Amino acid sequence: MKRLIAAVSAIITMASCGPTIYKAQNFDSQTASHKTVAILPSEVSIQLRPNETKKTTAEQIKQAEENTGKDIQDKMYSWFLKRSDKYKYTVSFQDISKTNALLSQAGISYNAMATKTKEELCQLLGVDAVISSRAAMKKPMSEGAAIAVGVLLGSWGSTNDVQTSISINEGKKGELVWKYDYNASGSVGSSTDRLVNALMRNASRKFPYNAK
């Protein structure tokens, strides 16, 4: 059965408050030997409208969160690859298909990632650091989420709010060495492309693995 995907054009506008950035004082010394970094599936939470919760089950929402989390991971990986020439990154990014395969082989499901330390994940994935992200959506964001939930979520107004963050944890002790918090608000549509582009467009200016 064919599923309809709502074609919603949208504009993501920056929140009134600016982004918050944390960088460890000893970042350079902690990351000097870093060669490879893995991007984890994003940790997503979706809060539906009251009338939409009646149309869905808890399991459907969990599946929507997982689908969206992996979609954000994919879009973030593509973002880095497309701009590698521009920013001259000092590290390479592990192919997410390998990242997800290693997680699956180790029996670590999407929901179980939170039970593992960043140090454990780095060792499992064979990388020097991991990039993790979070997205708390007051209204669903991705077309993938809409499909998974099985409803067309329509258009949303200016009350849309998506709180996101990107973190880097080094692999030896799993310590947090960099974190970027961003609030996407305004008229937000159904594409994770728009969310990742807005987030990364701002974060890239301060991304610590940039050679320039």
Secondary structure as UniProt FT lines:
FT   STRAND          13..14
FT   STRAND          20..23
FT   TURN            25..26
FT   HELIX           27..31
FT   TURN            32..33
FT   STRAND          36..39
FT   STRAND          43..46
FT   HELIX           50..53
FT   TURN            54..55
FT   HELIX           58..82
FT   HELIX           84..87
FT   STRAND          92..93
FT   HELIX           96..105
FT   TURN            106..107
FT   TURN            110..112
FT   HELIX           113..115
FT   HELIX           118..125
FT   STRAND          129..137
FT   HELIX           143..149
FT   TURN            158..159
FT   STRAND          160..170
FT   TURN            171..173
FT   STRAND          176..186
FT   HELIX           192..203
FT   TURN            204..206
FT   TURN            208..209
//
